Amino acid sequence: MTVSCQAALRMLRERARQFMTSGMAACVARANDNLFELTKAAADVDAQTQYLDAMRLWHGARRGVADALLGCVDNAFTALGARSAVAPGAAQGLVSDEELEEIIAIDTMAAAATEPMREVLGQLLGRVEALCGATLTPREFPLTPHFMLTRLAREIGRLGLAPQARLAILRACHETQLRILPGVVAQADALLDQLGVTPRGATGYSGMEPGLVVSRTWTSRRVPAVESAAVVGASAAYGVTSSDVAAPDIDSTAPGAELCALLDGLRAPAPAPGSGRVSIRTRLEGALRRRGRSVAELGPEVVHRVQLVDALFDEMAKGTWITPALGELLTAAEVPVLALVSADPAFLAKPLHPARRLLQEIIVAATDFLHMEHYADQELFRCAGAAIGSLTEARADTNRLAALLIEFASRADRERERAAQRAEPALRAASARERADAAHARVARLLNGRLKGRRYPLALIDMLEHGWSRVLYDAWFTYGEQSSQWRGAVHLLDQLVGVMGDAEPDQELVARLLATVAARLDAIALDRFEARCLLDGLRLCLGGDAQPGPAPPSLVLTPAEARELDDPRLLVAVDGLHLGLPGDTAPAANEFSADLDEVDLGRADALRPGGWVEFRDAETHRCRARLLGVVQPADTHVFGDPDGTVVRRLPRLQLALALREGSAIALDNAQFFDRALDQARGRMAAECG
């Protein structure tokens, strides 16, 4: 128990450290906003100075505070691992009015942050108590609002900040907790649940029979919940009871009983390379011929069933992308399906028949074995083969068929969950790249709109290309276009561009403006030497004692020519800025919107994660990939191989255009069996009429 407890606590500690790291970054940004609001609302200059000093002190100490919080997390989890009894309560002492106000504020914030996740947090605490064998309070566990707020209050208290400044930082922490902490707590609880840790004092978790455990998770994503319930209760609709023997007895006088007896000894032959499937009728004729009989003696109803099943598998063999794995499984399913049709007429009449749902689940699962050479070694493939082999024995027992469906669907869902987990790193990287591209494009549009086609000093161009563009990029990427950080950066840009157009700029305004610009450059950690060079160029252009440049004011140069002359005061014609930012400024995907209608867009929207698409770039080159997911803000569809490696990224509109033109073909096997059955019935009707 000690080993498993320590391992689980290490996992929780890592998640708590991740939360502290990401939460502290968001807390710093929110705290800066709160302190800035206090500065603006200050009644006098002394108070403003006090809050500005607090901002500078907080900015310089933020890394130390973050490290101290991480140390608190480590110490708390170390104590949890070592303790075996309830820790004695801490001694109480008298506090000042300001400290009392802070304690009340912390308690109020912690209660508000705890309320939305009270149930899951209580469950998580119960699991940790079961691990440690000790009773915990919310103040002792690092994944609680109380823990982070009290530890943060202790750390910032050492900075000597004013009470209102401390409360502003604590409110920022509280707002961060409301956004981030519930998801972290839910993940931690799910982790311990997967490890089998039962909450202390919980009932209904221990002693559960294995069959009941499976019944909670069997429902497949491919089968709606309503269908799942109908499948489980199908035995009542068919009036069939479960059998205790390996294979149910079949009434010898029932229709198709003789055919079922023949099929028990019939096996599908291994197809020769390059040859088509051998029909069931051909195999039956051979078996009956050896007995001196013919298929016609079985009766017209039996012959019709044989022909229908043959037509069904002929239609399925024509399907798109019949993989070797799927072809092998379908070949093995031919005889069991005919046995099902003969023993239970409801198999073809009811779409929710458990055997039909099982076959559909197997078809969908086998589709995922595209390009896999050693598919026979996969556990899911072996389970599919075993399920098909059990169909013949369970053909008249819908309870057993439903149990087969439950077992296979739960295994298939676990495989899909593993595939989704393998794709998560690629999706996170694609999402970050998508956001980087969007931020780059937004900054480029803004700067080109302000400067393109006009004349400005080289110093301004250098500042925007190498300095302020990064400030804008960081504000948009980190906080979004509606944030105060982005609006403030755009406002400073407009002020900087405007003051460049003044013949005699106000030097006091210039000094404040350049100081603000320098602070923003420092906030994004721009190299200090580079920042100083950029600011010196602006001072040379805007300073009151600035000397005129050697070139006449009417001379307009290109940026390259001005840089060769090494004079930041020279006027240059701006035909476009070259921004050294992450991402690129590829054209937006909506350029195709005029060519697409709702039907075209519906094809792209119908794709779901896990679905396969074939891209035809040329006559001889085809690329097959599965949809890993869709990332924002451009609804970019990310496609990858079974290992989760990204092979293609397409925005929604480009994908819709590719699907319409045929350069991309979607494989949808979710209704493969049902569609093939409809086509087989149509073919039989055409041949008979």
C-alpha positions in Angstrom: 0.0 0.0 0.0 2.9 2.4 0.8 4.4 2.0 -2.6 1.1 2.6 -4.5 0.3 5.5 -2.2 3.7 7.2 -2.8 3.3 6.7 -6.6 -0.2 8.2 -6.6 0.9 11.1 -4.5 3.8 11.8 -6.9 1.3 11.9 -9.8 -0.9 14.4 -7.9 2.1 16.5 -6.9 3.1 16.8 -10.6 -0.4 17.9 -11.5 -0.4 20.4 -8.6 2.9 21.8 -9.8 1.5 22.1 -13.3 -1.5 24.0 -11.9 0.8 26.3 -9.9 2.9 27.0 -12.9 0.1 27.8 -15.3 -2.0 29.4 -12.7 0.8 31.7 -11.5 1.3 33.0 -15.0 -2.4 33.8 -15.3 -2.4 35.2 -11.8 0.5 37.6 -12.6 -1.3 39.0 -15.6 -4.5 39.5 -13.6 -2.7 41.0 -10.7 -1.1 43.6 -12.9 -4.5 44.5 -14.2 -5.9 44.8 -10.7 -3.0 46.9 -9.5 -3.3 49.2 -12.5 -7.0 49.7 -11.7 -6.0 50.7 -8.2 -3.4 53.1 -9.6 -6.0 54.8 -11.8 -8.5 55.0 -9.0 -6.0 56.4 -6.4 -7.1 59.6 -4.8 -3.7 61.4 -4.8 -0.2 61.2 -6.2 1.2 59.5 -3.1 -1.3 56.6 -3.4 -0.5 56.3 -7.1 3.2 56.2 -6.3 2.6 53.5 -3.7 0.7 51.3 -6.1 3.2 51.8 -8.9 6.0 50.8 -6.5 3.9 47.7 -5.6 3.6 46.8 -9.3 7.4 47.1 -9.7 8.0 45.1 -6.6 5.5 42.4 -7.5 6.9 42.2 -11.1 10.4 41.7 -9.8 9.4 39.1 -7.1 7.0 37.1 -9.2 9.4 34.3 -10.0 10.5 34.0 -6.4 6.9 33.8 -5.3 6.2 31.1 -7.9 9.2 29.1 -6.7 8.1 29.5 -3.1 4.6 28.2 -4.0 6.1 25.2 -5.8 8.1 24.6 -2.7 5.0 24.7 -0.6 3.4 22.1 -2.9 6.4 19.8 -2.6 6.5 20.2 1.2 2.8 19.5 1.6 2.9 16.3 -0.5 6.0 15.2 1.4 4.1 15.7 4.6 1.1 13.8 3.2 3.3 10.9 2.4 4.9 10.8 5.8 2.0 11.3 8.1 -0.3 8.6 9.3 -2.5 10.4 11.7 -4.3 13.7 11.9 -1.9 16.6 12.3 -2.4 18.8 15.4 -4.1 22.1 14.8 -1.9 25.2 14.5 -1.8 27.6 17.4 -3.8 30.7 17.1 -2.8 34.2 17.8 -4.2 37.7 17.7 -4.1 39.5 14.4 -4.4 43.1 13.3 -7.5 44.6 11.7 -5.8 44.5 8.3 -4.8 40.9 8.7 -8.3 40.0 9.9 -9.7 41.7 6.7 -7.3 39.6 4.6 -8.2 36.4 6.4 -11.9 37.1 5.8 -11.2 37.9 2.2 -9.2 34.7 1.7 -11.9 32.6 3.4 -14.6 34.2 1.2 -12.6 33.7 -2.0 -11.8 30.1 -1.1 -15.4 29.3 -0.4 -16.5 30.8 -3.7 -13.9 28.9 -5.7 -14.8 25.6 -3.9 -18.5 25.8 -4.4 -18.6 24.9 -8.2 -16.4 21.8 -7.6 -17.5 20.9 -4.0 -18.6 17.3 -5.0 -15.6 16.3 -7.1 -13.2 18.0 -4.6 -14.7 16.1 -1.7 -14.4 12.9 -3.6 -10.8 13.6 -4.5 -10.0 14.4 -0.8 -11.7 11.1 0.1 -9.4 9.2 -2.3 -6.3 10.9 -1.0 -7.4 10.2 2.6 -7.8 6.5 1.6 -4.3 6.6 0.1 -2.6 8.3 3.2 -4.7 6.8 5.9 -5.2 10.2 7.4 -8.0 12.9 7.6 -7.3 16.0 5.6 -8.6 19.5 5.8 -9.0 21.8 2.7 -6.0 23.9 4.0 -3.6 20.9 3.9 -4.2 19.7 0.3 -2.4 21.5 -2.5 -5.3 21.2 -5.0 -7.7 23.3 -2.9 -8.4 27.0 -3.2 -7.6 27.4 0.6 -4.1 26.0 0.1 -3.0 28.3 -2.7 -4.6 31.4 -1.3 -3.1 31.0 2.1 0.3 30.2 0.8 0.3 33.0 -1.7 -0.8 35.4 1.1 2.1 34.3 3.2 4.6 34.8 0.3 3.4 38.2 -0.7 3.2 39.2 2.9 7.0 39.0 3.0 7.2 41.6 0.3 5.9 44.4 2.6 3.1 45.4 0.2 0.2 47.6 1.2 -3.0 45.8 2.3 -5.0 46.8 -0.8 -2.1 45.7 -3.1 -2.0 42.3 -1.4 -5.8 41.9 -1.8 -5.5 42.8 -5.5 -3.0 40.0 -6.0 -5.1 37.6 -4.0 -8.2 38.5 -6.1 -6.2 37.8 -9.2 -5.3 34.3 -7.8 -9.0 33.8 -7.0 -10.1 34.6 -10.6 -7.5 32.3 -11.9 -8.7 29.5 -9.7 -12.3 29.9 -10.9 -11.1 29.3 -14.5 -8.5 26.6 -14.1 -8.7 24.7 -10.9 -12.0 22.8 -11.5 -10.5 21.1 -14.5 -7.3 20.2 -12.7 -9.3 18.7 -9.7 -11.5 16.7 -12.1 -8.4 15.3 -13.9 -6.7 14.4 -10.5 -9.9 12.6 -9.3 -10.2 10.7 -12.6 -6.5 9.6 -12.3 -7.0 8.1 -8.8 -10.3 6.5 -10.0 -8.4 4.8 -12.9 -5.8 3.6 -10.3 -8.6 2.0 -8.4 -8.4 4.3 -5.3 -11.8 4.3 -3.5 -12.9 7.4 -1.6 -12.8 6.8 2.2 -16.2 6.1 3.5 -17.7 5.6 0.0 -20.2 2.7 -0.6 -20.8 0.7 -3.7 -17.2 0.7 -4.9 -15.7 -2.3 -3.2 -16.9 -5.9 -3.8 -18.4 -5.0 -7.1 -18.7 -8.0 -9.5 -16.6 -7.8 -12.7 -19.7 -8.0 -14.9 -21.1 -4.8 -13.3 -17.9 -2.9 -13.8 -18.1 -3.5 -17.5 -21.7 -2.5 -17.7 -20.9 1.1 -16.7 -18.6 1.7 -19.7 -19.7 -0.6 -22.5 -21.7 1.9 -24.6 -19.8 2.7 -27.8 -19.5 6.1 -29.3 -20.7 4.7 -32.6 -24.0 3.5 -31.1 -26.3 6.1 -29.6 -27.3 5.7 -26.0 -31.0 5.1 -27.0 -29.8 2.3 -29.3 -27.6 0.8 -26.5 -30.5 0.6 -24.1 -32.7 -1.0 -26.8 -30.0 -3.6 -27.5 -29.6 -4.5 -23.9 -33.3 -5.0 -23.6 -33.7 -6.8 -26.9 -34.2 -10.2 -25.4 -37.6 -9.2 -24.0 -38.7 -8.1 -27.5 -37.6 -11.4 -29.1 -39.0 -13.6 -26.3 -35.8 -15.5 -25.9 -34.1 -16.7 -22.7 -30.5 -17.3 -21.9 -29.1 -20.8 -22.3 -26.7 -22.6 -20.0 -25.2 -24.8 -22.7 -22.4 -23.8 -25.1 -24.8 -23.8 -28.1 -28.6 -23.5 -27.9 -30.7 -26.4 -29.1 -32.4 -25.7 -32.4 -35.8 -27.2 -33.1 -35.4 -29.7 -35.9 -38.8 -28.7 -37.3 -38.0 -25.0 -37.4 -37.4 -23.3 -40.7 -33.8 -23.3 -41.6 -32.9 -25.9 -38.9 -31.4 -28.2 -41.5 -29.3 -25.3 -42.9 -28.0 -24.5 -39.4 -26.9 -28.1 -39.0 -25.1 -27.9 -42.3 -23.4 -24.6 -41.4 -22.0 -25.9 -38.1 -19.5 -27.9 -40.1 -19.0 -25.4 -42.9 -15.9 -23.1 -42.8 -14.8 -20.3 -45.0 -11.9 -21.3 -47.3 -8.8 -19.2 -47.4 -9.1 -17.2 -50.6 -6.3 -17.6 -53.2 -4.2 -14.5 -53.9 -6.0 -12.3 -56.5 -9.2 -14.3 -56.5 -12.6 -13.1 -55.4 -14.8 -14.5 -52.6 -16.2 -18.0 -52.9 -20.0 -17.7 -52.4 -21.7 -19.5 -49.6 -24.0 -21.2 -52.1 -21.0 -22.7 -53.9 -19.7 -24.0 -50.7 -23.1 -25.4 -49.7 -23.5 -27.1 -53.1 -20.2 -28.8 -52.6 -21.1 -30.0 -49.1 -24.5 -31.2 -50.3 -23.1 -32.8 -53.4 -20.9 -35.0 -51.2 -24.1 -36.2 -49.6 -25.8 -36.8 -52.9 -28.1 -33.8 -52.5 -28.7 -30.3 -53.9 -29.4 -26.9 -52.5 -32.9 -26.8 -54.1 -33.9 -29.6 -51.7 -33.5 -27.2 -48.7 -36.5 -25.3 -49.9 -37.1 -21.9 -51.6 -37.1 -19.9 -48.4 -33.7 -21.3 -47.4 -32.3 -20.7 -50.9 -33.5 -17.1 -50.8 -31.7 -16.5 -47.5 -28.5 -18.0 -48.9 -28.8 -15.7 -51.9 -29.5 -12.6 -49.8 -26.5 -13.2 -47.5 -24.3 -13.8 -50.6 -25.5 -10.6 -52.1 -24.9 -8.8 -48.7 -21.3 -9.9 -48.6 -20.8 -9.1 -52.3 -21.9 -5.6 -51.7 -19.7 -5.2 -48.6 -16.7 -6.5 -50.6 -17.3 -3.6 -53.0 -17.0 -1.0 -50.2 -14.4 1.7 -50.1 -11.1 0.8 -48.6 -11.7 -2.8 -47.6 -8.6 -3.3 -45.6 -6.9 -6.8 -45.3 -8.0 -6.9 -41.7 -11.6 -6.0 -42.5 -11.6 -8.4 -45.5 -10.4 -11.3 -43.3 -13.0 -10.6 -40.6 -15.9 -10.3 -43.2 -14.8 -13.6 -44.7 -14.9 -15.2 -41.3 -18.4 -13.7 -40.6 -20.1 -15.1 -43.7 -21.2 -18.5 -42.3 -22.1 -17.1 -38.8 -24.3 -14.4 -40.4 -26.1 -17.0 -42.5 -26.6 -19.1 -39.4 -28.0 -16.0 -37.6 -30.4 -15.3 -40.5 -31.6 -18.8 -40.4 -32.0 -19.1 -36.7 -33.4 -15.6 -35.9 -35.4 -13.7 -38.6 -35.2 -10.6 -36.5 -31.5 -10.3 -37.4 -32.4 -8.8 -40.8 -35.6 -7.1 -39.7 -34.4 -5.1 -36.7 -31.5 -2.6 -37.1 -31.0 -2.6 -33.3 -30.4 -6.4 -33.2 -27.4 -6.9 -31.0 -25.6 -9.1 -33.6 -26.0 -6.4 -36.2 -24.7 -3.8 -33.9 -21.8 -6.1 -33.0 -20.9 -6.6 -36.7 -21.1 -2.9 -37.3 -18.8 -2.2 -34.3 -16.3 -4.8 -35.7 -16.4 -3.2 -39.1 -15.7 0.3 -37.7 -12.9 -1.0 -35.5 -11.3 -3.0 -38.3 -11.2 0.2 -40.5 -8.6 1.6 -38.1 -6.1 -1.1 -39.2 -5.4 0.8 -42.4 -1.7 0.3 -43.5 -1.1 -1.9 -40.5 1.0 -5.0 -41.6 0.8 -6.9 -38.3 -2.9 -6.3 -37.5 -3.3 -9.9 -36.5 -1.1 -9.2 -33.5 -3.5 -6.5 -32.2 -5.6 -7.4 -29.2 -8.7 -5.7 -30.7 -8.4 -7.8 -33.9 -8.2 -11.0 -31.9 -11.2 -10.0 -29.9 -13.1 -9.3 -33.1 -12.3 -12.7 -34.5 -13.3 -14.3 -31.2 -16.6 -12.4 -31.2 -17.4 -13.5 -34.8 -16.5 -17.1 -33.9 -19.0 -16.9 -31.0 -21.9 -15.7 -33.3 -22.7 -19.2 -34.5 -23.0 -20.6 -30.9 -25.1 -17.6 -29.7 -27.2 -17.2 -32.8 -30.5 -17.9 -31.2 -29.7 -16.3 -27.8 -30.0 -12.5 -27.9 -28.9 -12.2 -24.3 -25.5 -13.8 -25.2 -25.3 -11.7 -28.3 -25.9 -8.5 -26.3 -23.2 -9.6 -23.9 -20.8 -10.1 -26.8 -21.7 -6.6 -28.0 -21.1 -5.1 -24.6 -17.7 -6.7 -24.2 -16.4 -5.8 -27.7 -17.8 -2.3 -27.7 -16.0 -1.6 -24.3 -12.7 -2.9 -25.8 -13.2 -0.8 -28.9 -13.9 2.3 -26.9 -10.7 1.8 -24.9 -8.7 1.6 -28.1 -10.3 4.8 -29.3 -9.5 6.5 -26.1 -5.9 5.4 -26.4 -5.8 6.7 -30.0 -7.3 10.0 -28.8 -4.6 10.2 -26.0 -1.9 9.6 -28.6 -3.3 12.4 -30.7 -3.4 14.9 -27.9 0.2 16.2 -28.2 -0.2 16.7 -31.9 -3.5 18.5 -31.4 -1.9 20.8 -28.8 1.0 21.6 -31.1 -1.4 22.2 -34.0 -3.6 24.5 -31.8 -0.6 26.5 -30.7 0.6 26.8 -34.3 -2.9 27.9 -35.4 -3.0 30.5 -32.7 0.6 31.7 -33.6 -0.4 32.0 -37.3 -3.5 34.0 -36.3 -1.6 36.3 -34.0 1.1 36.9 -36.7 -1.5 37.6 -39.3 -3.4 40.0 -37.0 -0.3 42.0 -36.1 0.7 42.2 -39.8 -2.7 43.5 -40.8 -2.7 46.1 -38.0 0.8 47.4 -38.8 0.4 47.4 -42.6 -2.9 49.2 -42.2 -1.3 51.9 -40.1 2.0 52.4 -42.1 1.7 50.9 -45.6 2.0 53.5 -48.4 3.3 56.3 -46.1 6.7 57.7 -45.2 8.2 57.4 -41.7 11.7 57.6 -40.2 13.7 54.4 -40.3 13.8 54.3 -36.5 10.1 53.8 -36.3 10.2 51.0 -38.9 12.9 49.3 -36.9 11.0 49.7 -33.7 7.8 48.2 -35.2 9.5 45.3 -37.0 11.8 44.2 -34.2 10.2 45.5 -31.0 6.6 46.6 -30.9 5.4 43.9 -33.2 6.5 41.4 -30.5 4.6 43.4 -27.9 1.4 43.2 -30.0 2.0 39.6 -30.8 2.4 38.7 -27.1 -0.7 40.6 -26.1 -2.9 39.0 -28.8 -1.6 35.5 -28.4 -1.7 35.5 -24.6 -4.8 37.6 -23.8 -6.8 37.9 -27.0 -8.1 40.8 -29.1 -10.7 42.0 -26.5 -8.1 42.3 -23.7 -6.9 45.5 -22.1 -3.3 44.4 -22.9 -4.0 44.3 -26.7 -6.0 47.6 -26.7 -3.3 49.3 -24.6 -0.6 48.1 -27.1 -2.6 49.4 -30.0 -3.2 52.7 -28.3 0.6 53.1 -27.6 1.3 52.3 -31.3 -1.1 55.0 -32.4 0.5 57.5 -30.0 4.0 56.5 -31.3 3.0 56.9 -34.9 1.2 60.2 -34.2 4.1 61.8 -32.4 6.3 60.9 -35.3 4.2 63.2 -37.5 4.6 66.2 -35.2 7.0 68.9 -36.3 7.8 69.8 -32.7 6.7 67.0 -30.4 6.0 67.7 -26.8 9.1 66.5 -25.0 7.3 65.6 -21.8 4.9 63.5 -23.7 7.8 61.9 -25.6 9.6 61.1 -22.4 6.5 59.4 -20.9 5.8 57.6 -24.1 9.3 56.2 -24.5 9.4 55.2 -20.8 6.1 53.2 -21.3 7.4 51.7 -24.5 10.6 50.6 -22.7 8.6 49.0 -19.9 6.5 47.0 -22.3 9.6 45.8 -24.2 11.1 44.8 -20.8 7.9 42.9 -19.9 8.2 40.7 -23.0 11.9 40.0 -22.1 13.3 41.7 -25.3 17.1 41.7 -25.3 18.1 44.8 -23.4 20.8 45.8 -25.9 18.4 45.5 -28.8 15.7 47.4 -26.9 18.2 50.2 -26.0 19.3 50.5 -29.7 15.7 50.8 -30.8 14.8 53.4 -28.2 18.0 55.4 -29.0 16.9 55.6 -32.6 13.5 57.0 -31.5 15.1 59.5 -29.2 17.4 60.6 -32.0 14.3 61.4 -34.1 12.1 62.9 -31.3 14.6 64.5 -29.0 14.4 68.3 -28.6 18.1 68.7 -29.4 18.0 66.3 -32.3 20.3 67.4 -35.2 19.0 67.2 -38.8 20.2 64.3 -40.8 22.7 64.6 -43.6 20.1 63.8 -46.3 17.5 66.4 -47.4 14.1 66.0 -45.8 12.5 65.6 -49.3 14.6 62.5 -50.0 12.7 59.2 -49.5 14.6 56.0 -49.5 13.9 52.3 -49.2 14.5 50.7 -45.8 17.6 48.9 -47.2 19.1 52.1 -48.6 18.5 53.9 -45.3 20.1 51.1 -43.3 23.2 51.3 -45.5 23.5 55.0 -44.6 23.1 54.0 -40.9 20.9 57.0 -40.1 17.6 56.2 -38.2 16.3 59.7 -39.0 16.1 59.1 -42.8 12.6 58.9 -44.2 11.7 55.6 -45.9 8.7 54.6 -48.0 6.8 51.8 -46.3 5.6 49.1 -48.8 5.3 46.4 -46.2 6.8 45.3 -42.9 9.0 42.3 -42.4 8.1 40.9 -39.0 10.3 38.4 -37.3 7.4 36.7 -35.5 6.4 33.0 -34.9 3.9 31.6 -37.3 3.1 32.8 -40.8 0.6 35.0 -42.5 -0.9 32.5 -44.9 -4.1 33.7 -46.7 -7.3 33.2 -44.7 -9.3 30.1 -45.5 -12.5 32.0 -46.2 -11.3 32.8 -49.8 -13.3 29.8 -50.9 -16.5 30.8 -49.1 -18.2 32.2 -52.3 -17.8 28.8 -54.0 -19.3 26.6 -51.3 -22.9 26.0 -50.3 -24.4 24.4 -47.2 -24.2 20.9 -48.7 -20.5 21.3 -49.3 -19.9 22.6 -45.8 -22.1 19.8 -44.4 -19.7 17.2 -45.8 -16.8 18.7 -43.9 -18.8 19.1 -40.7 -19.9 15.5 -40.8 -16.4 14.3 -40.3 -15.7 13.2 -36.7 -12.4 12.5 -34.9 -11.3 9.0 -35.8 -12.8 9.1 -39.3 -10.6 8.4 -42.3 -10.1 10.5 -45.4 -8.1 9.7 -48.6 -6.3 12.7 -50.2 -5.6 12.4 -53.9 -2.9 14.9 -54.7 -2.2 13.2 -58.1 -3.3 10.2 -60.1 -0.6 8.0 -58.5 -0.2 9.6 -55.1 -2.8 8.9 -52.4 -2.5 9.7 -48.7 -4.9 8.2 -46.2 -5.1 9.8 -42.8 -7.5 9.9 -39.9 -9.0 13.0 -38.4 -7.3 13.7 -35.1 -9.4 16.7 -34.2 -10.4 20.3 -35.1 -8.5 23.3 -33.7 -9.5 26.9 -33.5 -9.7 29.7 -34.5 -9.9 28.7 -38.2 -11.7 25.3 -37.7 -8.5 23.6 -38.9 -9.0 19.9 -39.3 -5.8 18.0 -38.3 -5.2 14.7 -39.9 -2.6 12.1 -38.8 -1.5 8.5 -39.0 -2.5 5.9 -36.4 0.4 6.8 -34.2 -0.8 10.4 -33.9 1.7 12.0 -36.2 0.2 15.0 -38.1 0.4 14.5 -41.9 -2.0 17.3 -43.1 -3.8 20.4 -41.8 -6.8 21.8 -43.6 -9.1 24.7 -42.6 -12.8 23.8 -42.8 -13.5 25.6 -46.0 -10.5 24.1 -47.8 -11.5 20.7 -46.7 -15.1 21.3 -47.9 -13.7 22.3 -51.3 -11.5 19.2 -51.5 -14.4 16.9 -50.6 -16.6 18.6 -53.3 -13.9 18.4 -56.0 -13.0 14.7 -55.2 -9.4 15.4 -54.1 -10.5 14.2 -50.7 -12.8 11.3 -50.1 -14.3 10.6 -46.7 -14.7 7.0 -45.5 -17.8 6.6 -43.3 -18.2 3.0 -42.2 -20.6 3.9 -39.3 -23.5 2.4 -41.4 -21.5 0.1 -43.6 -23.5 -3.1 -42.8 -26.9 -1.4 -43.0 -26.1 0.2 -46.4 -24.8 -3.0 -47.8 -28.0 -4.8 -46.7 -30.2 -2.2 -48.4 -28.1 -2.6 -51.6 -28.3 -6.4 -51.4 -32.1 -6.2 -51.0 -32.4 -3.8 -53.9 -30.2 -6.1 -56.1 -32.4 -9.2 -55.2 -35.6 -7.3 -56.0 -34.2 -6.2 -59.3 -33.1 -9.8 -60.2 -36.5 -11.2 -59.2 -38.6 -8.5 -60.9 
